[in-house]
Amino acid sequence: MGLVERGLSLVEVLAAMLLVGIALLPLFQLYPVLLGASGQRDDLTLVGTAATRQMEALVADLVRGATPPDPPAGGGACDPPPNCRLTWQVTRENLYGAQLWRVWVEAWVDTNGDGLPSSSELYAYHTTRVWRR
């Protein structure tokens, strides 16, 4: 009877590892892109949270019957994230004997430093109405 050989040779194992490594190389090139997208998503969440907090504070004051802020608009920094800017505005209308307050809040990451939101910057806004008789 002859000798039976089973298994893979060292050369075959090394060739298989080389092919797997070459196949995974494009995935490793995507890793920095995925990390950048994750960071932008985190910043957008923080910007949206800042806008929501400001909106909730303004609406809560109006619902409790407080006088609207004077001046009826404002803004400033909303860190984190860095370069975060926030503006808000409250306007009043009389409608059928009731007071309608419109509250508008926007927040963005001011990457170009001009103090205004642009289409290339992370941006979030909220708007709502508060009725009071």
Secondary structure in CASP SS format (residue, H / E / C, confidence):
PFRMAT SS
TARGET T0000
AUTHOR 0000-0000-0000
METHOD secondary structure of the structure
MODEL  1
M C 1.00
G C 1.00
L C 1.00
V C 1.00
E C 1.00
R C 1.00
G C 1.00
L C 1.00
S C 1.00
L H 1.00
V H 1.00
E H 1.00
V H 1.00
L H 1.00
A H 1.00
A H 1.00
M H 1.00
L H 1.00
L H 1.00
V H 1.00
G H 1.00
I H 1.00
A H 1.00
L H 1.00
L H 1.00
P H 1.00
L H 1.00
F H 1.00
Q H 1.00
L H 1.00
Y H 1.00
P H 1.00
V H 1.00
L H 1.00
L H 1.00
G H 1.00
A H 1.00
S H 1.00
G H 1.00
Q H 1.00
R H 1.00
D H 1.00
D H 1.00
L H 1.00
T H 1.00
L H 1.00
V H 1.00
G H 1.00
T H 1.00
A H 1.00
A H 1.00
T H 1.00
R H 1.00
Q H 1.00
M H 1.00
E H 1.00
A H 1.00
L H 1.00
V H 1.00
A H 1.00
D H 1.00
L H 1.00
V H 1.00
R C 1.00
G C 1.00
A C 1.00
T C 1.00
P C 1.00
P C 1.00
D C 1.00
P C 1.00
P C 1.00
A E 1.00
G E 1.00
G E 1.00
G E 1.00
A E 1.00
C C 1.00
D C 1.00
P C 1.00
P C 1.00
P C 1.00
N C 1.00
C E 1.00
R E 1.00
L E 1.00
T E 1.00
W E 1.00
Q E 1.00
V E 1.00
T E 1.00
R E 1.00
E E 1.00
N E 1.00
L E 1.00
Y C 1.00
G C 1.00
A E 1.00
Q E 1.00
L E 1.00
W E 1.00
R E 1.00
V E 1.00
W E 1.00
V E 1.00
E E 1.00
A E 1.00
W E 1.00
V E 1.00
D C 1.00
T C 1.00
N C 1.00
G C 1.00
D C 1.00
G C 1.00
L C 1.00
P C 1.00
S C 1.00
S C 1.00
S C 1.00
E C 1.00
L C 1.00
Y E 1.00
A E 1.00
Y E 1.00
H E 1.00
T E 1.00
T E 1.00
R E 1.00
V E 1.00
W E 1.00
R E 1.00
R C 1.00
END
